[in-house]
């Protein structure tokens, strides 16, 4: 499940979810947009906060960063 799917269904207040896992609302926006991959500790916090519905693999698979050469 993507982070966006989870948040839309279970935690539509992105700012509250961000505070719960110790990041900013802007960081959540970037994770959702695939602009940033969370650090391992934050990925773990997301997994715990979502009851395992969003895994670190889900977060990395959505990453839209620069293509590898």
GIWO-V25838 format. One record per pair of residues at least 24 apart in sequence whose C-alpha atoms are under 6 Angstrom apart, sorted by the first residue. I is the first residue (numbers start at 1). J is the second residue. If there is no record, write none. Layout:
BEGIN
i:j
I:J
I:J
END
This chain:
BEGIN
i:j
1:54
2:58
4:32
21:45
34:62
34:63
34:64
35:64
35:65
END
